[in-house]
Amino acid sequence: MSTYTLRFPGSGTIIEEAILKGREEGREEGREKARAEDILRVLRVRGIEVPDAVRERVGSCVDLDVLGTWLDRAVTVGSADELFVEPAGA
């Protein structure tokens, strides 16, 4: 039995590559945005005031590793500005 593979007119071309690349970039951007929102939410739930400068810096960051570090720190910091301070001995 043969199988049927649905192919659209741009399949296997640079058009398809661009579409797939755009989808991946969109997913990556979505992860970054979600992580930034998580950081701000943790701070808010903990009752920590978040200045606009901190909100902007967190929201504009596109490095998931940095955002992960900030999310970890958000659990223990005493102020929002402490997100960006490297711990002693690091």
ABEGO torsion letter per residue (X at the ends): XBBBBBBBAABGBAAAAAAAAAAAAAAAAAAAAAAAAAAAAAAAAAGBBBBAAAAAAAAABABAAAAAAAAAAAAABABAAAAABBBBGX
